[in-house]
Amino acid sequence: MTDAADNQQIRIDTEAAEWVIRQGGDKFTSQDQQSFKAWMAASPLHQQAFQRASALWSGFDAGGRKKQVKARRVAGYVATTGLAGLGIFALSFHLGWFEPSSWLADYTTGSGQIRTIHLTDGSIAELDSRAALNIRYTDGERRVVLVKGEAYFTVAPVAGEERRPFIVEAASGTSTALGTQFMVARDGDDVDTTVTEHKVRVTVNKQSGLTQSLIVAEGQGVHYGPGGLTDTYNAELSKLTAWRHGQVVFDNEPLVNVINRLNHYSHGRIMVFKPGVMQRRVSGVFACADVDNALITISQELHLKVVSVGRLVTLLY
């Protein structure tokens, strides 16, 4: 699922959780009821989310809705967070947290895990958090398939008895090494190839049936998807590859991008439940293995509060 689709699902589930809690309160007015009906009628996704939220709340709220609602503010946010956290598991397949294609991959990484793989030809693949990789070496080529996530490749060169090209397949395209080091990042059908040493040939099969190909030089990146290749761009190499050193770097980026990236390393789901803050800007260097500390720093900088329910979900509000 793309970041945009993921954000939409998070927003809908959060709204559904809020409606369930509000309906259990003492101050649910006739105007609120009309607003709720309008929200439900706006999309089948709203109806599905509300049904899930209602079922989950029944199990979560052993003490009754009114008791939670009357606690107000923090207690209300905790209840909402708990509901959303439980909802993560119901939505896990939809959100792509647990994917059968990843279960069957040759190499995978879990949340917050970074892994180095030494391949049989001497090449090295480094996997970022929540990545999955298959190895498909044959007599004619050294092909690896990036199922999801990000991977950094240090390629054993074509020399001596090794004459096979090194190819990374991801979604509708391939990246063929013409040098030694590059990174490929896949999010569904969207793929970015970034070159850190020498060059890479990127080839894409478009939905129209046409094939595009170009050479990406050192220090450049390129994006492709079902619609084909974009032009190359100058890549921020130190920022994009910081995860290899256990860091995530933000330079005046909107909070929505920051949360998406931190969710990449978090064991639970991070959600923002305050209107108007998603475009606030954030800068900083944080440890991939310490998302909690990153959230504390960010919340202090943006004057937000943080509440967590175990390792399920963390809410900024």
Backbone bond lengths (Angstrom), bond angles and torsions (degrees), N, CA, C in turn:
res aa  C-N    CA-C-N  psi(-1)  N-CA   C-N-CA  omega(-1)  CA-C   N-CA-C  phi
1 M - - - 1.452 - - 1.526 109.39 -
2 T 1.325 117.22 139.92 1.458 120.77 179.76 1.517 110.34 -75.92
3 D 1.343 116.23 164.60 1.459 120.12 178.78 1.515 111.39 -58.92
4 A 1.343 117.49 -39.34 1.466 120.87 -178.85 1.523 110.92 -63.39
5 A 1.345 116.37 -44.53 1.465 120.18 179.85 1.524 110.71 -68.00
6 D 1.327 115.93 -39.11 1.458 120.54 177.94 1.520 110.50 -61.81
7 N 1.337 117.04 -45.08 1.466 121.43 178.55 1.522 111.32 -60.91
8 Q 1.335 116.38 -40.90 1.461 119.97 179.76 1.525 110.62 -62.92
9 Q 1.346 117.39 -43.36 1.452 120.26 -179.01 1.525 110.91 -65.83
10 I 1.330 116.76 -40.36 1.463 120.26 177.40 1.520 110.37 -61.17
11 R 1.333 117.07 -43.85 1.460 121.16 -179.64 1.527 110.91 -61.50
12 I 1.326 116.79 -45.16 1.461 120.95 -178.00 1.527 110.85 -64.84
13 D 1.336 116.48 -43.70 1.463 119.60 -179.46 1.521 112.05 -65.94
14 T 1.333 115.72 -36.17 1.459 119.33 177.17 1.519 110.93 -66.17
15 E 1.327 117.17 -43.70 1.461 121.03 177.70 1.523 110.92 -61.81
16 A 1.339 116.85 -41.39 1.463 120.36 179.86 1.526 110.40 -63.14
17 A 1.332 117.01 -42.40 1.465 120.49 178.59 1.521 110.70 -61.53
18 E 1.326 116.25 -41.40 1.466 119.92 -179.96 1.526 110.98 -64.32
19 W 1.334 117.13 -40.50 1.467 119.52 179.11 1.523 111.47 -63.00
20 V 1.334 116.86 -41.32 1.464 119.57 179.25 1.522 110.73 -60.25
21 I 1.331 116.30 -44.97 1.469 120.36 -179.02 1.532 111.28 -67.33
22 R 1.329 116.39 -43.56 1.465 120.01 -178.58 1.523 111.24 -62.56
23 Q 1.335 116.94 -36.64 1.461 119.35 -179.36 1.525 111.94 -67.15
24 G 1.329 116.70 -21.79 1.458 119.20 179.05 1.515 113.19 -88.21
25 G 1.308 117.76 -0.78 1.459 121.03 -177.50 1.516 113.28 -88.79
26 D 1.312 114.48 174.60 1.469 120.65 -178.11 1.522 112.80 -83.94
27 K 1.341 116.92 -15.34 1.464 119.80 -172.06 1.527 112.29 -114.25
28 F 1.321 115.89 35.21 1.457 120.12 177.28 1.527 107.73 -86.54
29 T 1.324 116.77 102.19 1.464 122.58 -171.42 1.517 111.54 -86.51
30 S 1.317 115.01 172.66 1.472 120.58 176.45 1.532 110.25 -64.01
31 Q 1.326 116.79 -33.53 1.462 120.26 176.33 1.533 110.44 -66.39
32 D 1.329 115.77 -39.38 1.464 119.88 175.50 1.525 110.38 -60.91
33 Q 1.325 116.22 -39.70 1.463 120.98 -179.85 1.516 110.94 -63.59
34 Q 1.318 117.02 -40.24 1.466 120.87 177.52 1.521 110.68 -65.62
35 S 1.317 116.18 -41.22 1.466 120.06 178.38 1.523 110.69 -63.77
36 F 1.334 115.74 -39.30 1.458 120.11 178.77 1.525 110.79 -64.20
37 K 1.330 117.42 -43.92 1.463 120.90 179.20 1.526 111.12 -61.65
38 A 1.316 115.73 -40.06 1.468 119.87 178.77 1.530 110.31 -65.08
39 W 1.319 116.10 -40.42 1.470 120.20 178.69 1.525 110.62 -63.88
40 M 1.322 116.72 -43.55 1.460 121.20 179.84 1.528 111.42 -63.73
41 A 1.337 115.99 -38.86 1.462 120.68 -176.91 1.524 112.70 -74.98
42 A 1.329 116.43 -15.33 1.464 120.11 -174.24 1.517 113.10 -70.13
43 S 1.344 117.89 -27.01 1.460 119.34 -176.09 1.523 110.88 -165.24
44 P 1.325 117.12 141.54 1.474 119.81 172.79 1.535 111.71 -60.45
45 L 1.329 116.67 -27.20 1.464 120.21 177.71 1.522 110.95 -63.91
46 H 1.345 116.46 -34.78 1.463 120.54 176.90 1.528 110.31 -64.99
47 Q 1.318 115.92 -43.25 1.459 120.63 -179.14 1.525 110.92 -63.81
48 Q 1.324 116.66 -43.62 1.463 120.62 179.89 1.529 110.91 -64.55
49 A 1.332 116.00 -42.07 1.460 120.08 -179.54 1.525 111.04 -64.89
50 F 1.343 116.62 -39.56 1.467 119.83 -179.72 1.523 110.88 -67.07
51 Q 1.327 117.29 -38.23 1.461 120.41 178.25 1.523 110.58 -63.69
52 R 1.333 116.55 -42.78 1.456 120.10 177.58 1.532 110.91 -63.31
53 A 1.336 115.00 -45.11 1.460 119.99 -177.51 1.527 111.02 -63.06
54 S 1.326 116.77 -41.63 1.463 120.67 -179.64 1.527 110.98 -63.39
55 A 1.333 116.02 -43.35 1.466 120.12 -179.89 1.521 111.24 -66.07
56 L 1.318 116.13 -41.87 1.455 120.22 -179.50 1.528 111.52 -67.88
57 W 1.349 114.19 -38.30 1.471 118.31 -179.85 1.519 111.44 -64.41
58 S 1.322 116.99 -35.15 1.460 120.96 179.98 1.525 110.66 -58.96
59 G 1.339 115.25 -38.21 1.456 118.65 179.49 1.512 112.53 -80.50
60 F 1.316 116.65 -32.64 1.470 121.01 -175.62 1.527 112.12 -77.48
61 D 1.333 115.41 -40.02 1.470 120.63 -170.86 1.529 111.39 -91.77
62 A 1.304 116.98 70.29 1.459 120.37 -178.48 1.521 111.52 -64.94
63 G 1.333 116.92 -25.17 1.454 119.86 -177.44 1.514 114.64 -91.52
64 G 1.325 117.26 -0.28 1.457 119.56 -179.96 1.507 112.40 96.99
65 R 1.349 116.66 144.74 1.459 121.86 -175.95 1.525 112.20 -63.38
66 K 1.304 117.93 -43.68 1.458 120.19 -171.69 1.524 111.37 -61.85
67 K 1.310 115.90 -37.62 1.452 119.39 179.67 1.524 110.68 -60.76
68 Q 1.333 116.35 -41.10 1.461 120.27 179.94 1.523 110.79 -69.88
69 V 1.310 116.67 -43.56 1.454 119.91 -176.60 1.516 111.20 -64.95
70 K 1.334 117.58 -39.66 1.454 120.22 -177.76 1.521 112.05 -67.23
71 A 1.311 116.92 -21.89 1.463 119.17 177.82 1.521 110.48 -67.99
72 R 1.348 115.94 -22.44 1.453 123.05 173.73 1.524 114.03 59.05
73 R 1.272 115.12 173.97 1.444 126.33 176.31 1.524 114.10 32.50
74 V 1.357 116.66 -106.62 1.460 119.03 -172.73 1.518 111.23 -59.20
75 A 1.330 117.15 -45.60 1.460 119.09 -179.38 1.518 110.55 -62.97
76 G 1.323 115.99 -38.77 1.459 119.16 177.79 1.507 111.91 -64.20
77 Y 1.360 114.81 -40.24 1.458 118.04 178.28 1.520 111.13 -68.04
78 V 1.323 116.37 -36.73 1.461 118.58 177.41 1.516 110.34 -61.88
79 A 1.348 116.06 -43.67 1.457 119.58 179.57 1.509 110.83 -61.86
80 T 1.330 115.84 -45.12 1.457 119.62 178.81 1.509 110.40 -61.80
81 T 1.332 115.81 -42.29 1.453 119.99 -179.39 1.507 110.82 -63.37
82 G 1.339 116.24 -43.66 1.451 118.71 179.59 1.502 111.42 -61.56
83 L 1.312 116.42 -40.93 1.453 121.06 178.13 1.510 110.64 -62.92
84 A 1.342 115.80 -46.52 1.463 119.18 179.90 1.513 110.48 -64.90
85 G 1.356 116.31 -37.42 1.453 118.99 -179.95 1.511 111.85 -63.72
86 L 1.338 116.51 -44.53 1.456 119.13 176.38 1.515 111.05 -63.60
87 G 1.329 115.75 -33.53 1.459 120.33 179.35 1.505 112.85 -65.27
88 I 1.324 116.03 -23.72 1.460 119.10 179.05 1.515 110.22 -58.08
89 F 1.319 116.99 -40.93 1.446 119.25 -176.83 1.522 111.19 -70.84
90 A 1.328 116.99 -37.27 1.451 119.98 176.97 1.523 111.19 -66.00
91 L 1.338 115.19 -28.96 1.460 120.02 -177.05 1.522 112.55 -99.96
92 S 1.313 117.53 7.25 1.460 120.07 -169.34 1.521 112.53 -58.65
93 F 1.319 118.17 -41.81 1.456 119.46 179.86 1.516 110.41 -68.93
94 H 1.332 117.00 -39.44 1.460 120.70 -178.33 1.516 111.52 -65.65
95 L 1.323 117.06 -38.17 1.451 121.17 -177.21 1.514 112.52 -85.55
96 G 1.327 118.07 -8.17 1.444 120.40 177.14 1.514 114.46 84.26
97 W 1.332 117.42 16.16 1.467 119.11 178.70 1.519 110.08 -71.12
98 F 1.335 117.49 -38.19 1.452 121.44 179.33 1.526 107.30 -123.31
99 E 1.318 116.33 110.42 1.450 120.43 -175.27 1.521 109.77 -120.06
100 P 1.351 117.62 126.60 1.458 120.32 179.40 1.527 112.92 -54.44
101 S 1.339 117.67 -35.60 1.460 120.54 179.92 1.518 111.31 -62.04
102 S 1.326 116.75 -31.00 1.461 121.09 178.58 1.526 111.23 -76.79
103 W 1.331 116.51 -35.94 1.455 119.33 -179.51 1.527 111.07 -58.18
104 L 1.330 116.77 -34.78 1.454 121.71 -174.16 1.525 112.72 -92.52
105 A 1.321 118.30 0.57 1.463 121.31 -177.41 1.527 110.94 -70.07
106 D 1.332 115.14 154.63 1.469 120.57 179.66 1.526 111.61 -67.14
107 Y 1.333 116.48 -39.13 1.462 121.40 -179.08 1.525 108.74 -136.21
108 T 1.322 116.06 136.32 1.459 120.69 179.24 1.529 109.59 -139.85
109 T 1.325 115.58 162.89 1.458 121.57 171.29 1.525 108.83 -129.82
110 G 1.325 115.17 145.86 1.452 120.77 176.92 1.514 111.27 -90.06
111 S 1.315 115.77 -174.67 1.462 121.42 -179.84 1.523 110.36 -62.26
112 G 1.329 116.22 124.50 1.455 121.39 178.62 1.515 115.29 78.70
113 Q 1.330 117.46 -0.11 1.463 121.07 -178.07 1.527 111.17 -93.70
114 I 1.322 116.58 137.74 1.462 122.75 173.59 1.524 106.96 -121.98
115 R 1.336 116.74 132.08 1.464 120.49 -170.60 1.518 111.10 -132.23
116 T 1.328 116.25 138.57 1.459 122.06 176.97 1.521 109.59 -108.35
117 I 1.341 116.42 128.77 1.464 122.15 -176.92 1.529 109.07 -118.60
118 H 1.314 116.94 125.38 1.463 122.29 177.22 1.525 108.09 -96.90
119 L 1.329 116.02 112.58 1.454 121.45 -176.62 1.526 110.83 -83.07
120 T 1.334 115.84 163.51 1.460 120.90 -171.28 1.528 113.98 -65.84
121 D 1.325 117.90 -22.90 1.466 120.89 -178.66 1.525 112.34 -89.82
122 G 1.333 117.27 -0.51 1.449 120.94 -177.62 1.521 113.64 100.06
123 S 1.322 117.30 -7.38 1.464 120.71 176.33 1.527 109.48 -73.36
124 I 1.332 115.77 159.58 1.464 121.49 -179.48 1.527 108.94 -126.97
125 A 1.323 116.24 134.20 1.469 122.56 174.56 1.517 108.62 -118.49
126 E 1.318 117.00 126.02 1.465 122.29 176.35 1.524 107.69 -108.29
127 L 1.316 116.58 124.04 1.464 121.75 -177.50 1.514 110.45 -102.81
128 D 1.329 115.68 131.17 1.455 121.51 173.84 1.525 109.10 -79.22
129 S 1.313 116.28 176.35 1.461 122.90 179.00 1.525 111.51 -55.61
130 R 1.345 115.87 140.15 1.468 123.19 176.45 1.520 112.56 56.66
131 A 1.313 116.02 46.93 1.463 121.33 177.87 1.523 109.44 -114.29
132 A 1.319 115.66 160.78 1.460 121.00 178.25 1.522 108.85 -146.14
133 L 1.335 115.91 136.44 1.462 121.13 -173.03 1.527 109.85 -140.11
134 N 1.324 115.79 138.07 1.465 122.54 173.28 1.523 109.97 -114.02
135 I 1.320 117.00 144.58 1.458 122.65 178.70 1.517 108.22 -106.42
136 R 1.347 116.40 126.31 1.460 121.93 -177.27 1.533 109.70 -131.77
137 Y 1.322 116.27 58.39 1.456 120.63 178.81 1.531 110.37 -76.28
138 T 1.332 116.09 137.54 1.460 122.43 174.83 1.524 108.28 -132.31
139 D 1.330 116.20 -178.15 1.462 119.92 176.98 1.525 112.00 -67.81
140 G 1.336 116.45 -21.11 1.451 119.58 -174.94 1.521 115.35 -101.52
141 E 1.339 117.67 -18.49 1.460 119.64 -177.32 1.515 111.14 -159.03
142 R 1.323 114.94 157.37 1.458 122.06 172.32 1.525 106.54 -105.82
143 R 1.311 116.24 94.36 1.467 121.09 -176.14 1.522 109.76 -109.90
144 V 1.329 115.99 133.16 1.459 121.33 170.90 1.530 107.01 -122.29
145 V 1.311 116.34 147.81 1.465 121.83 -178.00 1.518 108.49 -115.73
146 L 1.326 115.61 116.89 1.465 120.63 176.67 1.523 108.07 -85.43
147 V 1.321 116.41 108.27 1.462 121.72 -178.06 1.520 110.63 -74.96
148 K 1.332 116.64 -41.76 1.465 120.92 176.83 1.521 108.79 -164.28
149 G 1.327 115.83 163.51 1.449 121.37 174.87 1.517 114.12 84.12
150 E 1.326 115.50 -158.77 1.458 121.80 -175.44 1.524 110.32 -121.35
151 A 1.330 115.34 142.77 1.456 120.78 178.09 1.526 109.16 -142.76
152 Y 1.329 115.68 139.22 1.458 122.75 178.85 1.528 107.42 -111.02
153 F 1.344 115.68 129.28 1.454 120.54 -174.07 1.527 111.37 -115.42
154 T 1.324 115.52 129.35 1.457 122.76 169.38 1.525 105.60 -111.23
155 V 1.315 116.71 107.79 1.460 122.60 -165.48 1.515 111.62 -95.11
156 A 1.333 115.73 129.91 1.462 120.55 170.39 1.530 107.74 -66.86
157 P 1.327 117.69 125.79 1.468 120.04 -172.07 1.523 113.79 -67.83
158 V 1.322 115.13 160.49 1.462 121.77 171.89 1.521 106.80 -75.20
159 A 1.323 115.82 106.26 1.465 120.69 -176.09 1.523 108.55 -162.91
160 G 1.316 116.32 153.53 1.457 120.66 179.73 1.516 111.20 60.18
161 E 1.328 115.91 -126.25 1.466 119.86 -179.54 1.529 112.63 -81.69
162 E 1.337 117.66 -13.40 1.469 120.60 179.79 1.521 109.55 -85.83
163 R 1.325 116.28 104.17 1.459 121.76 -178.95 1.519 112.29 -113.57
164 R 1.322 118.11 -1.35 1.462 120.88 -174.98 1.525 111.25 -80.22
165 P 1.326 117.33 137.07 1.475 119.42 174.94 1.523 110.47 -68.88
166 F 1.347 115.46 151.94 1.458 121.87 176.89 1.521 107.76 -103.45
167 I 1.344 116.78 119.41 1.463 122.63 -172.38 1.524 109.96 -126.98
168 V 1.325 116.00 131.66 1.469 121.36 173.16 1.520 108.04 -108.13
169 E 1.316 116.06 116.15 1.467 121.86 177.10 1.518 109.37 -94.24
170 A 1.332 116.70 131.78 1.464 121.28 177.53 1.519 108.39 -148.76
171 A 1.330 116.35 119.22 1.474 122.10 -178.78 1.533 109.28 55.16
172 S 1.334 117.73 -124.97 1.464 121.30 -172.32 1.517 113.68 -91.49
173 G 1.325 118.16 10.69 1.455 119.08 -175.45 1.512 113.98 -141.34
174 T 1.328 114.47 176.33 1.460 121.21 177.27 1.529 109.79 -134.74
175 S 1.328 115.31 153.20 1.460 122.56 174.21 1.527 106.99 -123.24
176 T 1.331 116.45 115.05 1.464 121.94 -176.79 1.520 109.55 -105.07
177 A 1.331 116.21 124.09 1.459 121.35 -176.43 1.530 110.75 -67.76
178 L 1.338 115.00 129.35 1.455 121.75 170.42 1.530 108.81 -114.98
179 G 1.318 114.47 13.00 1.455 122.15 -178.24 1.506 109.07 -157.90
180 T 1.325 117.68 -135.02 1.461 117.92 -171.45 1.524 116.58 -122.78
181 Q 1.339 119.91 -36.57 1.458 118.69 -172.20 1.529 112.19 -132.95
182 F 1.336 114.76 133.30 1.465 120.56 176.67 1.513 109.14 -162.89
183 M 1.327 115.89 164.63 1.459 122.39 -179.48 1.516 109.84 -124.44
184 V 1.330 115.87 142.70 1.462 122.04 174.87 1.518 108.26 -124.89
185 A 1.333 116.98 130.29 1.462 122.87 179.93 1.518 108.59 -122.71
186 R 1.329 116.35 124.71 1.465 120.90 -178.46 1.514 111.18 -120.04
187 D 1.349 115.27 130.11 1.460 123.23 173.79 1.518 106.78 -129.43
188 G 1.323 116.61 92.94 1.462 120.66 -175.77 1.520 110.56 67.55
189 D 1.333 116.22 -121.97 1.466 121.38 179.22 1.519 112.66 -90.19
190 D 1.323 117.25 -3.23 1.463 121.57 -178.37 1.523 110.36 -97.64
191 V 1.324 115.58 132.00 1.460 121.03 -174.98 1.524 109.90 -135.75
192 D 1.336 115.73 139.49 1.459 122.02 173.04 1.520 108.97 -122.05
193 T 1.330 115.96 131.90 1.465 121.85 173.78 1.519 108.38 -113.19
194 T 1.336 116.19 127.60 1.457 122.53 -178.94 1.530 108.83 -123.08
195 V 1.326 116.89 130.45 1.461 121.20 -175.16 1.521 109.94 -105.94
196 T 1.328 116.48 126.10 1.458 121.32 179.32 1.526 112.88 -105.97
197 E 1.337 117.44 -22.01 1.464 120.49 175.47 1.515 109.87 -143.56
198 H 1.334 116.58 131.12 1.461 124.16 176.55 1.531 111.54 66.64
199 K 1.345 118.22 -129.72 1.467 119.77 -173.24 1.525 110.94 -142.07
200 V 1.339 114.20 162.69 1.465 122.00 177.08 1.522 108.40 -139.87
201 R 1.329 117.08 138.40 1.464 120.70 173.62 1.523 108.52 -96.02
202 V 1.326 116.99 121.68 1.465 122.35 179.09 1.518 109.03 -106.98
203 T 1.325 116.16 126.49 1.461 122.59 -178.62 1.522 109.20 -125.04
204 V 1.320 116.40 134.12 1.464 121.65 -176.00 1.517 110.35 -130.62
205 N 1.333 115.64 137.66 1.462 121.82 172.41 1.521 108.51 -97.69
206 K 1.323 116.85 111.03 1.457 121.63 -177.16 1.529 111.17 -76.56
207 Q 1.326 115.56 161.31 1.458 120.43 178.03 1.531 111.29 -61.91
208 S 1.310 116.73 -26.58 1.461 121.11 179.87 1.520 112.48 -72.73
209 G 1.329 116.18 -9.27 1.459 120.16 -178.24 1.515 113.20 97.56
210 L 1.322 117.18 -11.63 1.455 121.15 178.75 1.526 110.47 -80.52
211 T 1.329 115.42 157.00 1.454 121.79 178.28 1.521 110.05 -115.14
212 Q 1.339 115.80 134.35 1.456 121.91 175.84 1.516 109.48 -115.42
213 S 1.326 116.62 147.37 1.445 120.71 177.97 1.523 109.97 -149.62
214 L 1.320 116.98 141.41 1.463 120.83 174.93 1.524 109.66 -153.02
215 I 1.324 114.52 163.11 1.458 121.64 178.79 1.526 108.75 -99.35
216 V 1.327 116.19 127.71 1.460 122.10 178.62 1.525 107.82 -103.81
217 A 1.323 116.25 122.28 1.456 121.78 -175.74 1.524 111.37 -86.03
218 E 1.321 116.05 167.21 1.457 122.72 177.43 1.527 110.87 -57.14
219 G 1.330 116.35 132.58 1.453 121.46 -179.53 1.516 113.91 86.96
220 Q 1.336 116.65 2.04 1.463 120.62 -179.56 1.522 111.07 -115.74
221 G 1.329 114.16 163.83 1.446 121.39 175.27 1.505 109.75 -136.30
222 V 1.333 115.18 165.71 1.463 120.62 176.25 1.525 108.02 -147.34
223 H 1.321 115.44 147.73 1.468 121.75 178.71 1.522 108.95 -114.17
224 Y 1.343 115.50 142.48 1.467 118.18 171.94 1.523 110.65 -143.43
225 G 1.330 113.91 157.35 1.454 122.79 178.53 1.514 108.33 -154.41
226 P 1.335 118.06 -163.48 1.464 120.49 -179.55 1.526 113.11 -57.76
227 G 1.340 116.92 -27.76 1.459 120.41 -179.25 1.510 114.27 -82.13
228 G 1.325 117.84 -6.84 1.454 120.69 178.39 1.514 113.16 114.23
229 L 1.337 115.12 -162.86 1.450 123.05 -175.96 1.519 112.56 -90.02
230 T 1.319 115.86 146.19 1.461 120.30 169.30 1.527 107.86 -91.88
231 D 1.320 116.45 177.27 1.461 120.11 171.22 1.531 108.46 -71.54
232 T 1.325 116.10 157.18 1.458 119.66 175.97 1.527 109.61 -69.52
233 Y 1.328 115.76 157.08 1.463 121.37 179.60 1.530 108.20 -139.49
234 N 1.308 115.58 159.34 1.460 121.01 176.26 1.524 108.68 -75.56
235 A 1.317 116.69 123.68 1.460 121.61 -174.68 1.526 111.39 -96.47
236 E 1.340 115.63 143.46 1.467 121.58 174.19 1.531 107.71 -85.82
237 L 1.335 115.31 84.87 1.457 120.65 -169.40 1.522 113.16 -60.19
238 S 1.328 117.33 -46.82 1.462 119.28 -176.56 1.523 111.62 -63.09
239 K 1.318 116.57 -34.53 1.465 121.38 179.87 1.529 110.72 -74.21
240 L 1.332 116.45 -44.99 1.457 120.88 -175.53 1.524 112.70 -69.24
241 T 1.318 116.35 -30.11 1.464 119.77 -177.27 1.525 112.84 -104.17
242 A 1.325 117.86 11.02 1.466 121.22 -177.70 1.524 111.89 -60.79
243 W 1.324 117.69 -28.35 1.468 120.66 -179.09 1.527 111.90 -60.67
244 R 1.333 117.41 -25.71 1.467 120.49 178.58 1.525 111.05 -62.82
245 H 1.325 115.81 -24.49 1.461 121.67 179.30 1.529 111.33 -105.91
246 G 1.344 115.65 16.08 1.456 120.32 176.15 1.510 114.61 77.59
247 Q 1.342 117.12 23.26 1.455 119.97 -177.89 1.526 111.31 -127.16
248 V 1.320 115.31 155.84 1.459 122.41 171.10 1.525 106.59 -127.66
249 V 1.329 116.03 132.52 1.461 121.74 -171.00 1.520 109.85 -119.44
250 F 1.345 115.80 131.93 1.459 121.82 176.18 1.523 108.96 -123.97
251 D 1.316 116.65 132.52 1.458 121.61 -179.36 1.524 109.35 -127.23
252 N 1.344 115.95 92.29 1.458 122.32 179.21 1.535 111.24 55.99
253 E 1.323 115.84 48.32 1.466 121.19 -178.22 1.525 110.57 -102.56
254 P 1.343 117.31 149.58 1.470 119.76 178.11 1.526 110.83 -64.37
255 L 1.316 115.84 148.58 1.459 121.61 -176.78 1.528 111.59 -57.29
256 V 1.328 117.85 -35.29 1.465 119.94 -178.78 1.518 110.76 -59.98
257 N 1.341 118.43 -38.95 1.457 121.67 177.67 1.521 111.39 -69.61
258 V 1.332 115.09 -37.92 1.460 120.52 -179.70 1.527 110.64 -64.13
259 I 1.329 116.53 -44.72 1.463 120.68 -179.70 1.521 110.58 -64.71
260 N 1.329 117.06 -41.75 1.463 119.92 177.71 1.518 111.17 -58.22
261 R 1.345 115.97 -42.70 1.465 119.67 -178.33 1.528 111.11 -70.10
262 L 1.314 117.83 -42.53 1.457 120.36 179.76 1.527 111.17 -66.56
263 N 1.329 117.43 -32.74 1.462 120.29 175.52 1.524 111.25 -60.67
264 H 1.316 115.40 -25.79 1.456 121.57 178.80 1.527 111.01 -62.22
265 Y 1.338 116.84 -29.61 1.461 121.38 -176.33 1.520 113.26 -109.58
266 S 1.316 117.10 -9.10 1.452 121.12 -176.92 1.525 111.15 -80.58
267 H 1.335 116.33 143.91 1.464 120.44 176.75 1.527 111.08 -75.55
268 G 1.328 117.14 -26.54 1.457 121.65 176.40 1.514 110.19 -113.61
269 R 1.306 116.31 -166.68 1.463 121.61 -179.34 1.518 109.86 -101.80
270 I 1.337 116.26 131.67 1.462 122.36 175.07 1.525 107.65 -98.43
271 M 1.340 116.14 129.59 1.457 120.98 -178.96 1.522 109.45 -132.06
272 V 1.319 115.70 148.03 1.467 121.86 176.51 1.516 107.76 -111.32
273 F 1.330 115.49 126.22 1.463 120.34 -174.65 1.519 109.98 -123.53
274 K 1.332 115.50 52.15 1.451 119.69 177.11 1.522 108.29 -146.80
275 P 1.334 117.96 119.70 1.466 120.93 -177.42 1.528 111.82 -61.73
276 G 1.317 115.02 144.84 1.453 120.66 170.08 1.508 117.00 83.85
277 V 1.355 117.73 3.85 1.472 117.85 -177.36 1.534 112.82 -106.30
278 M 1.316 117.14 -9.38 1.465 119.05 -172.55 1.525 113.57 -66.25
279 Q 1.328 117.37 -19.91 1.462 120.10 178.30 1.530 112.22 -100.18
280 R 1.323 117.36 3.16 1.466 120.40 174.11 1.520 108.71 -62.01
281 R 1.333 117.07 146.42 1.456 121.54 -172.81 1.530 111.63 -94.04
282 V 1.326 114.82 143.84 1.460 122.12 -177.76 1.520 109.64 -132.96
283 S 1.331 116.62 137.77 1.464 122.93 173.08 1.524 108.02 -132.07
284 G 1.330 115.80 146.79 1.456 118.92 177.46 1.510 112.11 159.44
285 V 1.317 115.26 164.90 1.458 123.34 175.05 1.519 107.07 -120.18
286 F 1.339 116.83 121.33 1.454 121.34 -174.88 1.524 109.87 -127.14
287 A 1.323 115.71 157.63 1.462 121.47 177.99 1.520 109.80 -82.73
288 C 1.329 116.69 131.04 1.465 120.81 178.45 1.529 111.16 -58.13
289 A 1.337 116.13 -32.44 1.458 120.87 -176.27 1.521 113.36 -84.79
290 D 1.330 117.83 -0.33 1.474 120.30 -177.27 1.535 109.63 -133.25
291 V 1.319 115.63 64.30 1.459 120.87 -179.64 1.519 111.10 -64.21
292 D 1.328 117.17 -34.58 1.467 120.31 -179.19 1.527 111.09 -58.42
293 N 1.317 116.93 -44.67 1.460 120.65 179.83 1.523 110.85 -65.61
294 A 1.334 116.81 -37.27 1.465 120.55 177.58 1.526 110.14 -61.68
295 L 1.325 117.35 -42.01 1.464 121.00 -179.36 1.522 111.60 -67.62
296 I 1.323 116.95 -36.91 1.465 120.09 177.29 1.524 109.97 -63.00
297 T 1.325 116.42 -45.78 1.469 120.79 -179.73 1.525 111.15 -63.05
298 I 1.326 116.28 -45.40 1.466 120.89 -178.57 1.527 110.51 -65.77
299 S 1.323 117.66 -42.66 1.467 120.80 -179.00 1.525 110.96 -63.85
300 Q 1.327 116.89 -37.24 1.464 120.14 177.54 1.519 110.77 -67.27
301 E 1.323 116.30 -40.45 1.461 120.69 -179.14 1.523 111.79 -66.18
302 L 1.326 116.74 -37.06 1.465 121.50 -176.66 1.523 112.51 -99.48
303 H 1.345 117.23 5.61 1.466 122.63 178.82 1.528 111.22 58.83
304 L 1.325 115.27 48.37 1.456 122.07 176.92 1.525 109.18 -111.62
305 K 1.321 115.72 161.65 1.458 121.60 173.80 1.526 108.66 -104.51
306 V 1.326 115.26 155.17 1.459 121.27 -178.65 1.517 109.29 -126.17
307 V 1.330 116.51 134.60 1.459 120.97 173.27 1.520 107.58 -138.49
308 S 1.326 116.26 140.26 1.461 121.35 -177.79 1.518 110.18 -126.78
309 V 1.329 115.08 152.22 1.460 121.77 172.35 1.525 106.26 -120.62
310 G 1.341 115.47 99.77 1.452 120.59 -177.61 1.514 109.89 53.48
311 R 1.330 114.66 -135.07 1.458 121.52 177.36 1.525 110.73 -106.54
312 L 1.331 115.89 15.81 1.451 119.39 -177.09 1.519 112.56 -80.89
313 V 1.312 116.40 -51.74 1.454 119.56 -172.76 1.521 109.47 -154.92
314 T 1.326 115.41 146.77 1.461 122.74 174.09 1.511 108.29 -124.29
315 L 1.320 116.11 131.19 1.461 121.54 -175.85 1.514 110.47 -115.10
316 L 1.321 116.62 129.78 1.457 123.07 171.87 1.517 107.56 -103.16
317 Y 1.344 117.21 128.97 1.459 120.21 -177.49 1.515 111.08 -147.19
